Amino acid sequence: MIFKGVRAAGLAFASGGATSISIAGGAIIGPVAWSFVGIVYIAETSINYRRYKKGHISKTEFIARAKTGAVGTIGGLAGASAGALLGFLAGSAVFPVVGSIVGVLIGGVAGGLAGKKLSVKLFVSIERKIEKAKKLRKALKEKNEQ
């Protein structure tokens, strides 16, 4: 029964028309979503900038928050898109109309949260590795100069 719903959704998507699955996926990664995400990111960065100007956070902390916010925003949008698509497929397979809507909502929210968390975690890990490599390079350079 589950495969029947997934197969039907796949066939609807393959037909190329303005189907519900393409609308569900396109609504989350479309221009309206990007605009909304951009506005939220700008608001978040503005709040952090005010904190920086008031002296509550340092310039380094402000830059780190801006980078993390950008990565988290993109990761959240990608996760929300994938989650909504998977939620739509699962919801359609279980209960065609209502399940599709509920699946998009739950999958989008869960995917967005997971995408943001995972992308920020990966970004921080990469940043730490870069810092370690810079310190090692500096130490080797100082050792060679002696």
Legacy VTK file of the C-alpha trace (Angstrom):
# vtk DataFile Version 3.0
C-alpha trace
ASCII
DATASET POLYDATA
POINTS 146 float
0.000 0.000 0.000
2.831 2.406 0.824
4.566 1.758 -2.494
1.326 2.402 -4.335
1.157 5.959 -2.909
4.845 6.615 -3.570
4.538 5.252 -7.095
1.494 7.418 -7.769
3.297 10.492 -6.441
6.327 9.660 -8.582
4.169 9.250 -11.675
2.427 12.539 -10.947
5.803 14.244 -10.578
7.142 12.641 -13.774
4.170 13.883 -15.779
5.670 17.382 -15.625
2.447 19.250 -14.936
1.731 21.540 -12.004
1.162 18.612 -9.710
0.781 18.697 -5.978
4.230 17.195 -5.408
5.944 19.803 -7.559
3.946 22.515 -5.831
4.897 21.117 -2.416
8.591 21.059 -3.299
8.564 24.331 -5.223
6.768 26.281 -2.510
9.584 25.658 -0.075
12.503 26.371 -2.390
10.781 29.023 -4.493
11.467 32.761 -4.582
8.991 33.509 -1.806
10.766 31.089 0.524
14.172 32.562 -0.336
12.826 36.074 0.261
11.375 35.105 3.628
14.563 33.336 4.679
16.593 36.354 3.570
14.446 38.713 5.641
14.780 36.482 8.707
18.563 36.291 8.239
18.842 40.072 7.873
16.746 40.593 11.021
18.878 38.110 12.965
22.091 39.749 11.763
20.721 43.198 12.612
20.014 42.113 16.175
23.545 40.755 16.490
24.954 43.971 14.993
23.136 46.029 17.631
24.585 43.770 20.324
28.033 44.328 18.838
27.587 48.109 18.708
26.403 48.195 22.345
29.454 46.184 23.368
27.590 43.043 24.421
29.513 40.895 21.929
32.915 41.296 20.290
33.571 41.837 16.587
34.861 38.267 16.327
31.674 36.949 17.930
29.525 39.062 15.585
31.328 37.687 12.519
31.070 34.130 13.835
27.332 34.550 14.438
26.824 35.992 10.948
28.672 33.054 9.345
26.840 30.489 11.446
23.521 32.174 10.705
24.139 32.078 6.960
25.116 28.408 6.984
22.215 27.520 9.263
19.762 29.404 7.082
20.802 27.610 3.894
20.963 24.240 5.665
17.546 24.815 7.193
16.007 25.678 3.848
17.523 22.608 2.197
16.410 20.393 5.081
12.907 21.853 5.021
12.635 21.194 1.294
13.765 17.595 1.614
11.617 17.035 4.704
8.527 18.464 3.028
9.044 16.271 -0.005
9.513 13.135 2.093
6.598 14.129 4.312
4.419 14.611 1.246
5.338 11.174 -0.092
4.780 9.469 3.261
1.552 11.349 3.915
0.219 10.585 0.434
0.953 6.919 0.899
-0.848 6.751 4.247
-3.791 9.112 3.741
-3.858 10.780 0.324
-5.220 14.318 0.789
-4.975 15.195 4.460
-1.863 13.085 4.919
-0.134 15.006 2.146
-0.773 18.347 3.826
0.158 17.109 7.286
3.214 15.343 5.877
4.453 18.515 4.166
4.009 20.538 7.350
5.593 18.054 9.738
8.317 17.020 7.298
9.141 20.640 6.467
9.472 21.702 10.091
11.411 18.608 11.149
13.649 18.761 8.080
14.288 22.466 8.575
15.321 22.028 12.190
17.482 19.013 11.416
19.056 20.683 8.374
19.952 23.807 10.340
21.390 21.861 13.249
23.432 19.494 11.058
24.769 22.210 8.760
25.852 24.398 11.694
27.476 21.410 13.399
29.377 20.545 10.211
30.392 24.186 9.690
31.728 24.530 13.235
33.666 21.281 12.836
35.249 22.515 9.607
36.075 25.890 11.169
37.858 24.152 14.072
39.883 22.017 11.686
40.881 25.108 9.722
41.995 26.854 12.926
44.056 23.813 13.945
45.690 23.742 10.519
46.524 27.465 10.766
48.082 27.003 14.202
50.096 24.017 13.002
51.285 25.930 9.948
52.300 28.876 12.110
54.175 26.614 14.537
56.007 24.883 11.671
56.901 28.223 10.139
58.315 29.482 13.484
60.244 26.238 13.932
61.800 26.530 10.449
62.830 30.136 11.112
64.822 29.173 14.209
LINES 1 147
146 0 1 2 3 4 5 6 7 8 9 10 11 12 13 14 15 16 17 18 19 20 21 22 23 24 25 26 27 28 29 30 31 32 33 34 35 36 37 38 39 40 41 42 43 44 45 46 47 48 49 50 51 52 53 54 55 56 57 58 59 60 61 62 63 64 65 66 67 68 69 70 71 72 73 74 75 76 77 78 79 80 81 82 83 84 85 86 87 88 89 90 91 92 93 94 95 96 97 98 99 100 101 102 103 104 105 106 107 108 109 110 111 112 113 114 115 116 117 118 119 120 121 122 123 124 125 126 127 128 129 130 131 132 133 134 135 136 137 138 139 140 141 142 143 144 145
